[in-house]
């Protein structure tokens, strides 16, 4: 099973690309658990919430991956908990590091910030997309795994994502 994580700042089309690629490759995708979790929050996320999101993302991935064929696409992955926690709390749950030791992703698609911002009640930082883009690239590079930055609009973005996945698969 090859796991491909779709990462990037807010409002960059991660869910759309994850869903599209899963259909294209006739497999499953793992949605972003944090979005569902935060829908029910009546307060700003705390460090305990971040830990709950980490555990929820992992459980969702474990459940859905059973239905995948040779590929699974993860709309974000638990490294996002580290990125957001460091930004909000200047620290992050150490469980992230523990999971990085036992869970591996084979390839990363980092969605570029070339799409226009789409307002959403769960999105908070339209002016920090460039900052978060740099952080995502830094974190993925630190894992030492292959990645591609995906740009373009609509069908062009989809085509670029397919091309990156195909190049990874034949490498």
N, C-alpha and C positions, 0 to 999 in steps of 0.2 A: 504494500500500500504506500503510495506516495502522497505526502501531505503538502499542500500548497497554501501558504498563508497570504491573504490579501490584506495589506496594511496601508496606513496612511492617515493624514490629518482628517479632521471633520469635513464632511461635504465634498468628498472626492470620488464618490461612486463605488465604494467598496462593496456594498450590498448588491448593487446592480451587476457589477462584474462577476462577483462570486456566483450569483444566481445564473447569470448568462453562461458562464463557463461550465457550471454543473450540468446545465441542459445540453450544451454543446458536446460535452464529453460523456453524456449519459450516466451521470453519477450524482452524488449528493453534495450539498454544501451545508456548512455549519453556520447558522446566523450568529450575529453578535448578541451574546447573552446580556451584556450591560444595557443595551437599549431596552429590552423587556424589563429588566430589573429596575431601571431608573424611571420607567413609566409609573411605577407604583410608589415611588419615594415621595414623601411629603416634606423632605428636608434636603439640603445639599449633601452629596455623598460624603461619608466619613471614611476613615481608614478601615473600619469594620465592614462598611459597604464594599469597599474595594476588594477586601478579602472574600466577601460573599460573591462578588462578581467573578473573581478568579475561580473559585470553586464551581460556580454555576457554569462558566464557560467550559471548564474541563469536563464536567459531567455531561453537558450537552454534546460536546465533541465525542466523548466515549460512547454515548448512546447512538449518535447518528452515523459514526464511522462504520458501524456494523453493516449498514445498508449500502456502503460505497462499493464501486468496482475497483479498479486499479488506482484511481485518483480520488482525493477528497479536497474540496476547497473550503478554507476556513475564513469567514468574513471577520477579520481581525483574529487575534489569538491572545493568549494570556499575557504576552509581553506588553500589551496595551495597559494593563493594570500598573506595571512599573512606570510607564511613560506618564500616565495621568497622576499617579500617586506622587512621583517625584516633583511634578509641576505644582500640585496642590499642597502637598504636605512636606516636601523636601526629603522624603524618605519613601520607602515602598515595602510591601510585605515580603519578608524573606522567603516565603513559600514560592515566590516567582523563581528565585535562584534554584531552589530545590527542584522545581518542575523542569527547569531548563536542563538539569542533569539527567532527567529520565525521559523527557519528551523531546522528540526531534521533528523538525519540519524540514522538508527537502528543498523547498524553493520558496522565494518570497516575491510577490508582486507588490510594489509600492506605488500606490496611485498618486499621480502628480496633482499639484494644486492648480492646474490650468482650467479646471471647470469653474464656472461661476458659483459663488456661495449661494446655497439654498437655505433660507431661514427654516428653523425647526426648533421647537421648544426644548429639545434636548441638546442642542448645539450652542456652544457658548463663546467661541473665540474666533470670529471671522478675521480679526486683525493679526492672529498669531499662526496662521497657516504655514507661513514660511518657516517660522521657528519649529513648529511640530514636524514639518517635512524633514528638516535637518536632523531632528532628534530620531525620527523613525529610521532614516538612513544610517545614522551612527549606531543605533541599537542593532539593526540587522547586520551591519558590517561586523560588529563585535561578535556575532554568532559564527562568523566565518562561513556562512552559507551563501549560495548563489542567489542573486536577486536581479530584478529588472524594474526600471521605472516606467510606468505605463502612462502615456499622454494621449491626447486626442479627444474628440467629441463624438458621442454616439457610436455609429458603426465603425468609425475609425479607431476609437478606443478599444472596442471589442476585438477588431482585427489585430491591433497591436498586442492585446493580451493573449490572443490565440498564438500569434507568432512567437511571443516570449515563452509560452508554455511548450510549444513545439520545439523550439531551440533547446530548451532545458531537457526535454524528453529524449532528444537524439544525442545530446552531449555525453 
